[in-house]
Amino acid sequence: MNAKQGTGSFQWNAGGWFGSQFGSTLWLAAAACMLFPKSPSAAALLAFCAAAPNIVGCVLWTKRDKLAPYPAIQCLLATIGVFTLLAILAADHFLLLPVIDSRLMTSPRRVYWVVCLFPVLMAWFAWLNKTRGGNPDARPKAASPAR
């Protein structure tokens, strides 16, 4: 399968794609394991929040011959951000945030700042995609002026 070339800095790369995908959801799976003894239902919600972005990421990867890499990585980041927020809300609802991280014992809601990371990353990626050289062969050719 030939992956679609991006017009900016981002290109399809298995290591970058799956490393970021699994790396950014691994903590959700670990948190689900930690919560299971206290609340199986909370653990199930967090396991779902870990699995869903990975399913979306794998679907995006299988469609890389049709999808440009930059919008796909933005979609993946947004998906991971939404499910991270959902996982934090679930753990907070069940009052289990301190089980995930004991530093959250005194002020558990400060973990919500983590969710701000995703729009910041998306904005940074947008900047990188526009300002870095990218793949000149994949850029649309300018039409020659009519004479």
VEXFI-225957 format. One record per atom (N, C-alpha, C): atom name; residue number from 1; z, x, y; residue in one letter. Coordinates in nm, 2 decimals, padded with zeros to 4 digits. Example, Ala and Ser with C-alpha at 12.3 -4.5 7.8 and 13.67 -1.06 7.14 Angstrom:
BEGIN
REC   torvo   timi        w        u        v   lolum
REC       N      1    00.78    01.32   -00.57       a
REC      CA      1    00.78    01.23   -00.45       a
REC       C      1    00.78    01.32   -00.33       a
REC       N      2    00.71    01.28   -00.22       s
REC      CA      2    00.71    01.37   -00.11       s
REC       C      2    00.79    01.29    00.00       s
END
This chain:
BEGIN
REC   torvo   timi        w        u        v   lolum
REC       N      1    00.00    00.08   -00.12       m
REC      CA      1    00.00    00.00    00.00       m
REC       C      1    00.00    00.09    00.12       m
REC       N      2   -00.09    00.06    00.22       n
REC      CA      2   -00.09    00.13    00.34       n
REC       C      2   -00.01    00.06    00.45       n
REC       N      3    00.09    00.13    00.50       a
REC      CA      3    00.17    00.07    00.60       a
REC       C      3    00.10    00.06    00.73       a
REC       N      4    00.12   -00.04    00.81       k
REC      CA      4    00.06   -00.06    00.94       k
REC       C      4    00.12    00.05    01.03       k
REC       N      5    00.03    00.11    01.11       q
REC      CA      5    00.08    00.21    01.20       q
REC       C      5    00.13    00.15    01.33       q
REC       N      6    00.23    00.20    01.38       g
REC      CA      6    00.29    00.15    01.51       g
REC       C      6    00.22    00.22    01.63       g
REC       N      7    00.22    00.15    01.74       t
REC      CA      7    00.16    00.21    01.86       t
REC       C      7    00.26    00.29    01.94       t
REC       N      8    00.38    00.29    01.91       g
REC      CA      8    00.48    00.37    01.98       g
REC       C      8    00.55    00.47    01.89       g
REC       N      9    00.67    00.50    01.92       s
REC      CA      9    00.74    00.61    01.85       s
REC       C      9    00.78    00.57    01.71       s
REC       N     10    00.79    00.44    01.68       f
REC      CA     10    00.84    00.40    01.55       f
REC       C     10    00.73    00.39    01.45       f
REC       N     11    00.75    00.45    01.33       q
REC      CA     11    00.65    00.44    01.22       q
REC       C     11    00.73    00.41    01.09       q
REC       N     12    00.67    00.35    01.00       w
REC      CA     12    00.73    00.32    00.87       w
REC       C     12    00.77    00.45    00.80       w
REC       N     13    00.90    00.45    00.76       n
REC      CA     13    00.95    00.57    00.69       n
REC       C     13    01.06    00.52    00.59       n
REC       N     14    01.05    00.54    00.46       a
REC      CA     14    01.14    00.48    00.37       a
REC       C     14    01.28    00.53    00.39       a
REC       N     15    01.30    00.66    00.42       g
REC      CA     15    01.43    00.72    00.44       g
REC       C     15    01.50    00.66    00.56       g
REC       N     16    01.43    00.65    00.67       g
REC      CA     16    01.48    00.60    00.79       g
REC       C     16    01.51    00.45    00.77       g
REC       N     17    01.42    00.38    00.71       w
REC      CA     17    01.44    00.23    00.70       w
REC       C     17    01.56    00.20    00.61       w
REC       N     18    01.56    00.25    00.49       f
REC      CA     18    01.66    00.21    00.39       f
REC       C     18    01.80    00.28    00.43       f
REC       N     19    01.79    00.40    00.48       g
REC      CA     19    01.91    00.46    00.53       g
REC       C     19    01.98    00.38    00.63       g
REC       N     20    01.91    00.34    00.73       s
REC      CA     20    01.97    00.26    00.84       s
REC       C     20    02.01    00.12    00.79       s
REC       N     21    01.93    00.06    00.70       q
REC      CA     21    01.96   -00.07    00.65       q
REC       C     21    02.09   -00.07    00.57       q
REC       N     22    02.09    00.01    00.46       f
REC      CA     22    02.21    00.02    00.38       f
REC       C     22    02.33    00.08    00.45       f
REC       N     23    02.30    00.18    00.53       g
REC      CA     23    02.42    00.24    00.60       g
REC       C     23    02.49    00.15    00.69       g
REC       N     24    02.41    00.06    00.76       s
REC      CA     24    02.48   -00.03    00.85       s
REC       C     24    02.54   -00.15    00.79       s
REC       N     25    02.51   -00.18    00.66       t
REC      CA     25    02.57   -00.29    00.59       t
REC       C     25    02.67   -00.25    00.49       t
REC       N     26    02.68   -00.12    00.46       l
REC      CA     26    02.78   -00.07    00.36       l
REC       C     26    02.92   -00.11    00.39       l
REC       N     27    02.96   -00.10    00.52       w
REC      CA     27    03.10   -00.13    00.55       w
REC       C     27    03.13   -00.28    00.52       w
REC       N     28    03.03   -00.37    00.53       l
REC      CA     28    03.05   -00.51    00.50       l
REC       C     28    03.08   -00.53    00.35       l
REC       N     29    03.01   -00.46    00.27       a
REC      CA     29    03.03   -00.46    00.12       a
REC       C     29    03.17   -00.40    00.09       a
REC       N     30    03.20   -00.29    00.15       a
REC      CA     30    03.34   -00.23    00.13       a
REC       C     30    03.45   -00.33    00.18       a
REC       N     31    03.43   -00.39    00.29       a
REC      CA     31    03.53   -00.48    00.34       a
REC       C     31    03.54   -00.60    00.25       a
REC       N     32    03.43   -00.65    00.19       a
REC      CA     32    03.44   -00.76    00.10       a
REC       C     32    03.53   -00.72   -00.02       a
REC       N     33    03.51   -00.60   -00.07       c
REC      CA     33    03.59   -00.55   -00.18       c
REC       C     33    03.74   -00.54   -00.15       c
REC       N     34    03.76   -00.50   -00.03       m
REC      CA     34    03.90   -00.49    00.02       m
REC       C     34    03.97   -00.63    00.04       m
REC       N     35    03.89   -00.72    00.08       l
REC      CA     35    03.95   -00.86    00.10       l
REC       C     35    03.96   -00.94   -00.02       l
REC       N     36    03.89   -00.91   -00.13       f
REC      CA     36    03.89   -00.99   -00.25       f
REC       C     36    04.03   -01.02   -00.30       f
REC       N     37    04.12   -00.93   -00.31       p
REC      CA     37    04.26   -00.96   -00.36       p
REC       C     37    04.33   -01.06   -00.28       p
REC       N     38    04.31   -01.05   -00.15       k
REC      CA     38    04.38   -01.14   -00.05       k
REC       C     38    04.32   -01.28   -00.04       k
REC       N     39    04.18   -01.28   -00.04       s
REC      CA     39    04.11   -01.41   -00.02       s
REC       C     39    03.97   -01.39   -00.08       s
REC       N     40    03.95   -01.45   -00.20       p
REC      CA     40    03.82   -01.44   -00.26       p
REC       C     40    03.71   -01.51   -00.17       p
REC       N     41    03.75   -01.62   -00.11       s
REC      CA     41    03.65   -01.69   -00.03       s
REC       C     41    03.61   -01.61    00.10       s
REC       N     42    03.70   -01.54    00.16       a
REC      CA     42    03.66   -01.45    00.27       a
REC       C     42    03.58   -01.33    00.22       a
REC       N     43    03.61   -01.28    00.10       a
REC      CA     43    03.53   -01.17    00.04       a
REC       C     43    03.39   -01.22    00.01       a
REC       N     44    03.38   -01.34   -00.04       a
REC      CA     44    03.25   -01.39   -00.07       a
REC       C     44    03.16   -01.41    00.06       a
REC       N     45    03.22   -01.45    00.17       l
REC      CA     45    03.15   -01.46    00.29       l
REC       C     45    03.11   -01.32    00.34       l
REC       N     46    03.19   -01.22    00.33       l
REC      CA     46    03.15   -01.09    00.37       l
REC       C     46    03.05   -01.03    00.28       l
REC       N     47    03.06   -01.06    00.15       a
REC      CA     47    02.95   -01.01    00.06       a
REC       C     47    02.82   -01.07    00.09       a
REC       N     48    02.82   -01.20    00.13       f
REC      CA     48    02.70   -01.26    00.17       f
REC       C     48    02.64   -01.20    00.30       f
REC       N     49    02.73   -01.17    00.39       c
REC      CA     49    02.70   -01.10    00.52       c
REC       C     49    02.64   -00.96    00.50       c
REC       N     50    02.68   -00.90    00.39       a
REC      CA     50    02.63   -00.77    00.35       a
REC       C     50    02.49   -00.78    00.28       a
REC       N     51    02.48   -00.88    00.20       a
REC      CA     51    02.36   -00.90    00.12       a
REC       C     51    02.24   -00.95    00.20       a
REC       N     52    02.27   -01.05    00.29       a
REC      CA     52    02.16   -01.12    00.37       a
REC       C     52    02.07   -01.02    00.45       a
REC       N     53    02.13   -00.93    00.53       p
REC      CA     53    02.04   -00.84    00.60       p
REC       C     53    01.97   -00.74    00.51       p
REC       N     54    02.02   -00.71    00.40       n
REC      CA     54    01.95   -00.62    00.30       n
REC       C     54    01.83   -00.70    00.24       n
REC       N     55    01.85   -00.83    00.22       i
REC      CA     55    01.74   -00.90    00.17       i
REC       C     55    01.63   -00.91    00.27       i
REC       N     56    01.67   -00.94    00.40       v
REC      CA     56    01.57   -00.95    00.51       v
REC       C     56    01.50   -00.81    00.52       v
REC       N     57    01.58   -00.70    00.52       g
REC      CA     57    01.52   -00.57    00.53       g
REC       C     57    01.42   -00.54    00.42       g
REC       N     58    01.45   -00.58    00.30       c
REC      CA     58    01.36   -00.55    00.18       c
REC       C     58    01.23   -00.64    00.20       c
REC       N     59    01.25   -00.76    00.25       v
REC      CA     59    01.13   -00.85    00.27       v
REC       C     59    01.04   -00.78    00.38       v
REC       N     60    01.10   -00.74    00.49       l
REC      CA     60    01.02   -00.67    00.59       l
REC       C     60    00.95   -00.55    00.54       l
REC       N     61    01.02   -00.47    00.46       w
REC      CA     61    00.96   -00.35    00.40       w
REC       C     61    00.84   -00.39    00.31       w
REC       N     62    00.85   -00.49    00.23       t
REC      CA     62    00.74   -00.53    00.15       t
REC       C     62    00.62   -00.58    00.23       t
REC       N     63    00.64   -00.62    00.35       k
REC      CA     63    00.53   -00.67    00.43       k
REC       C     63    00.49   -00.56    00.54       k
REC       N     64    00.52   -00.44    00.51       r
REC      CA     64    00.49   -00.33    00.61       r
REC       C     64    00.34   -00.31    00.63       r
REC       N     65    00.26   -00.36    00.53       d
REC      CA     65    00.11   -00.34    00.55       d
REC       C     65    00.06   -00.44    00.66       d
REC       N     66    00.14   -00.55    00.69       k
REC      CA     66    00.10   -00.65    00.79       k
REC       C     66    00.19   -00.64    00.92       k
REC       N     67    00.31   -00.58    00.90       l
REC      CA     67    00.40   -00.58    01.02       l
REC       C     67    00.40   -00.44    01.09       l
REC       N     68    00.40   -00.44    01.22       a
REC      CA     68    00.42   -00.32    01.29       a
REC       C     68    00.56   -00.28    01.28       a
REC       N     69    00.59   -00.15    01.28       p
REC      CA     69    00.72   -00.10    01.25       p
REC       C     69    00.83   -00.13    01.36       p
REC       N     70    00.78   -00.12    01.49       y
REC      CA     70    00.88   -00.15    01.59       y
REC       C     70    00.94   -00.29    01.59       y
REC       N     71    00.85   -00.39    01.59       p
REC      CA     71    00.91   -00.53    01.58       p
REC       C     71    00.99   -00.55    01.46       p
REC       N     72    00.95   -00.48    01.35       a
REC      CA     72    01.03   -00.50    01.22       a
REC       C     72    01.17   -00.44    01.24       a
REC       N     73    01.18   -00.32    01.30       i
REC      CA     73    01.31   -00.26    01.31       i
REC       C     73    01.40   -00.34    01.41       i
REC       N     74    01.34   -00.40    01.51       q
REC      CA     74    01.41   -00.48    01.60       q
REC       C     74    01.46   -00.61    01.53       q
REC       N     75    01.38   -00.66    01.45       c
REC      CA     75    01.42   -00.78    01.37       c
REC       C     75    01.54   -00.74    01.27       c
REC       N     76    01.53   -00.63    01.21       l
REC      CA     76    01.63   -00.58    01.12       l
REC       C     76    01.76   -00.56    01.20       l
REC       N     77    01.75   -00.50    01.31       l
REC      CA     77    01.88   -00.48    01.39       l
REC       C     77    01.94   -00.61    01.44       l
REC       N     78    01.86   -00.70    01.48       a
REC      CA     78    01.91   -00.83    01.52       a
REC       C     78    01.98   -00.90    01.40       a
REC       N     79    01.91   -00.90    01.29       t
REC      CA     79    01.97   -00.96    01.17       t
REC       C     79    02.10   -00.90    01.13       t
REC       N     80    02.11   -00.77    01.13       i
REC      CA     80    02.24   -00.70    01.10       i
REC       C     80    02.34   -00.73    01.20       i
REC       N     81    02.30   -00.74    01.33       g
REC      CA     81    02.40   -00.77    01.43       g
REC       C     81    02.46   -00.91    01.42       g
REC       N     82    02.37   -01.01    01.38       v
REC      CA     82    02.42   -01.15    01.36       v
REC       C     82    02.51   -01.16    01.24       v
REC       N     83    02.48   -01.09    01.13       f
REC      CA     83    02.56   -01.10    01.02       f
REC       C     83    02.69   -01.01    01.03       f
REC       N     84    02.69   -00.91    01.11       t
REC      CA     84    02.81   -00.84    01.15       t
REC       C     84    02.90   -00.93    01.22       t
REC       N     85    02.85   -01.00    01.32       l
REC      CA     85    02.93   -01.09    01.40       l
REC       C     85    02.99   -01.20    01.31       l
REC       N     86    02.91   -01.26    01.22       l
REC      CA     86    02.95   -01.36    01.13       l
REC       C     86    03.06   -01.31    01.04       l
REC       N     87    03.05   -01.18    00.99       a
REC      CA     87    03.15   -01.12    00.91       a
REC       C     87    03.28   -01.11    00.98       a
REC       N     88    03.27   -01.06    01.11       i
REC      CA     88    03.40   -01.04    01.19       i
REC       C     88    03.46   -01.17    01.21       i
REC       N     89    03.38   -01.27    01.25       l
REC      CA     89    03.44   -01.41    01.27       l
REC       C     89    03.51   -01.46    01.15       l
REC       N     90    03.45   -01.44    01.03       a
REC      CA     90    03.51   -01.49    00.91       a
REC       C     90    03.64   -01.42    00.88       a
REC       N     91    03.64   -01.28    00.89       a
REC      CA     91    03.76   -01.21    00.87       a
REC       C     91    03.87   -01.25    00.97       a
REC       N     92    03.83   -01.27    01.09       d
REC      CA     92    03.93   -01.31    01.19       d
REC       C     92    03.98   -01.45    01.16       d
REC       N     93    03.89   -01.54    01.12       h
REC      CA     93    03.93   -01.68    01.08       h
REC       C     93    04.04   -01.68    00.97       h
REC       N     94    04.02   -01.59    00.88       f
REC      CA     94    04.11   -01.58    00.76       f
REC       C     94    04.23   -01.49    00.80       f
REC       N     95    04.24   -01.44    00.92       l
REC      CA     95    04.34   -01.35    00.97       l
REC       C     95    04.35   -01.22    00.88       l
REC       N     96    04.24   -01.17    00.84       l
REC      CA     96    04.23   -01.05    00.75       l
REC       C     96    04.17   -00.93    00.82       l
REC       N     97    04.15   -00.93    00.95       l
REC      CA     97    04.09   -00.81    01.01       l
REC       C     97    04.19   -00.69    00.99       l
REC       N     98    04.32   -00.70    01.00       p
REC      CA     98    04.41   -00.59    00.97       p
REC       C     98    04.40   -00.53    00.83       p
REC       N     99    04.35   -00.61    00.74       v
REC      CA     99    04.33   -00.56    00.60       v
REC       C     99    04.21   -00.47    00.59       v
REC       N    100    04.11   -00.50    00.67       i
REC      CA    100    03.99   -00.41    00.68       i
REC       C    100    04.02   -00.28    00.75       i
REC       N    101    04.10   -00.29    00.86       d
REC      CA    101    04.14   -00.17    00.93       d
REC       C    101    04.28   -00.19    00.99       d
REC       N    102    04.37   -00.11    00.94       s
REC      CA    102    04.51   -00.13    00.98       s
REC       C    102    04.53   -00.10    01.13       s
REC       N    103    04.44   -00.04    01.20       r
REC      CA    103    04.45   -00.02    01.35       r
REC       C    103    04.43   -00.15    01.42       r
REC       N    104    04.38   -00.25    01.35       l
REC      CA    104    04.36   -00.38    01.41       l
REC       C    104    04.49   -00.47    01.40       l
REC       N    105    04.60   -00.41    01.35       m
REC      CA    105    04.72   -00.49    01.33       m
REC       C    105    04.77   -00.54    01.46       m
REC       N    106    04.77   -00.46    01.57       t
REC      CA    106    04.83   -00.51    01.70       t
REC       C    106    04.73   -00.59    01.78       t
REC       N    107    04.60   -00.56    01.78       s
REC      CA    107    04.51   -00.64    01.86       s
REC       C    107    04.38   -00.65    01.78       s
REC       N    108    04.38   -00.74    01.68       p
REC      CA    108    04.26   -00.76    01.59       p
REC       C    108    04.13   -00.79    01.66       p
REC       N    109    04.13   -00.85    01.77       r
REC      CA    109    04.01   -00.90    01.84       r
REC       C    109    03.93   -00.79    01.91       r
REC       N    110    03.99   -00.67    01.92       r
REC      CA    110    03.91   -00.56    01.98       r
REC       C    110    03.79   -00.52    01.89       r
REC       N    111    03.79   -00.56    01.77       v
REC      CA    111    03.68   -00.52    01.68       v
REC       C    111    03.55   -00.59    01.73       v
REC       N    112    03.56   -00.70    01.80       y
REC      CA    112    03.44   -00.77    01.85       y
REC       C    112    03.35   -00.68    01.94       y
REC       N    113    03.40   -00.57    01.99       w
REC      CA    113    03.32   -00.48    02.07       w
REC       C    113    03.21   -00.41    01.98       w
REC       N    114    03.24   -00.41    01.85       v
REC      CA    114    03.14   -00.35    01.76       v
REC       C    114    03.00   -00.42    01.77       v
REC       N    115    03.01   -00.55    01.80       v
REC      CA    115    02.89   -00.63    01.80       v
REC       C    115    02.80   -00.59    01.92       v
REC       N    116    02.86   -00.54    02.03       c
REC      CA    116    02.79   -00.49    02.14       c
REC       C    116    02.69   -00.37    02.11       c
REC       N    117    02.72   -00.31    02.00       l
REC      CA    117    02.64   -00.19    01.96       l
REC       C    117    02.50   -00.24    01.93       l
REC       N    118    02.48   -00.35    01.88       f
REC      CA    118    02.34   -00.39    01.84       f
REC       C    118    02.25   -00.42    01.95       f
REC       N    119    02.29   -00.49    02.06       p
REC      CA    119    02.19   -00.50    02.17       p
REC       C    119    02.17   -00.37    02.24       p
REC       N    120    02.27   -00.28    02.24       v
REC      CA    120    02.25   -00.15    02.30       v
REC       C    120    02.15   -00.07    02.22       v
REC       N    121    02.16   -00.07    02.09       l
REC      CA    121    02.07    00.00    02.00       l
REC       C    121    01.93   -00.06    02.02       l
REC       N    122    01.92   -00.19    02.03       m
REC      CA    122    01.79   -00.26    02.05       m
REC       C    122    01.72   -00.21    02.18       m
REC       N    123    01.80   -00.21    02.29       a
REC      CA    123    01.75   -00.17    02.42       a
REC       C    123    01.71   -00.02    02.41       a
REC       N    124    01.79    00.06    02.34       w
REC      CA    124    01.76    00.20    02.33       w
REC       C    124    01.63    00.22    02.26       w
REC       N    125    01.61    00.15    02.15       f
REC      CA    125    01.49    00.16    02.07       f
REC       C    125    01.37    00.11    02.15       f
REC       N    126    01.39    00.01    02.23       a
REC      CA    126    01.28   -00.04    02.32       a
REC       C    126    01.24    00.07    02.42       a
REC       N    127    01.34    00.14    02.47       w
REC      CA    127    01.31    00.25    02.57       w
REC       C    127    01.24    00.36    02.49       w
REC       N    128    01.29    00.40    02.38       l
REC      CA    128    01.23    00.51    02.30       l
REC       C    128    01.08    00.47    02.26       l
REC       N    129    01.06    00.35    02.23       n
REC      CA    129    00.92    00.31    02.18       n
REC       C    129    00.82    00.32    02.30       n
REC       N    130    00.87    00.29    02.42       k
REC      CA    130    00.78    00.29    02.54       k
REC       C    130    00.77    00.43    02.60       k
REC       N    131    00.87    00.51    02.59       t
REC      CA    131    00.86    00.64    02.67       t
REC       C    131    00.82    00.76    02.58       t
REC       N    132    00.84    00.75    02.45       r
REC      CA    132    00.80    00.86    02.37       r
REC       C    132    00.65    00.85    02.33       r
REC       N    133    00.59    00.96    02.30       g
REC      CA    133    00.45    00.97    02.27       g
REC       C    133    00.40    00.87    02.17       g
REC       N    134    00.46    00.86    02.06       g
REC      CA    134    00.42    00.78    01.95       g
REC       C    134    00.29    00.83    01.88       g
REC       N    135    00.22    00.74    01.82       n
REC      CA    135    00.10    00.77    01.74       n
REC       C    135   -00.02    00.74    01.83       n
REC       N    136   -00.09    00.84    01.88       p
REC      CA    136   -00.20    00.81    01.97       p
REC       C    136   -00.32    00.75    01.89       p
REC       N    137   -00.33    00.78    01.76       d
REC      CA    137   -00.44    00.72    01.68       d
REC       C    137   -00.43    00.57    01.66       d
REC       N    138   -00.30    00.52    01.67       a
REC      CA    138   -00.28    00.38    01.65       a
REC       C    138   -00.28    00.30    01.77       a
REC       N    139   -00.29    00.36    01.89       r
REC      CA    139   -00.29    00.29    02.01       r
REC       C    139   -00.42    00.22    02.03       r
REC       N    140   -00.42    00.10    02.09       p
REC      CA    140   -00.55    00.03    02.12       p
REC       C    140   -00.63    00.11    02.21       p
REC       N    141   -00.76    00.12    02.19       k
REC      CA    141   -00.85    00.19    02.28       k
REC       C    141   -00.88    00.11    02.40       k
REC       N    142   -00.88    00.18    02.51       a
REC      CA    142   -00.92    00.11    02.64       a
REC       C    142   -01.07    00.07    02.64       a
REC       N    143   -01.10   -00.05    02.68       a
REC      CA    143   -01.24   -00.09    02.68       a
REC       C    143   -01.31   -00.01    02.79       a
REC       N    144   -01.43    00.04    02.77       s
REC      CA    144   -01.50    00.11    02.87       s
REC       C    144   -01.55    00.01    02.97       s
REC       N    145   -01.55    00.05    03.10       p
REC      CA    145   -01.59   -00.04    03.20       p
REC       C    145   -01.74   -00.08    03.19       p
REC       N    146   -01.77   -00.21    03.22       a
REC      CA    146   -01.90   -00.26    03.20       a
REC       C    146   -01.99   -00.21    03.32       a
REC       N    147   -02.11   -00.18    03.29       r
REC      CA    147   -02.20   -00.12    03.40       r
REC       C    147   -02.30   -00.22    03.43       r
END
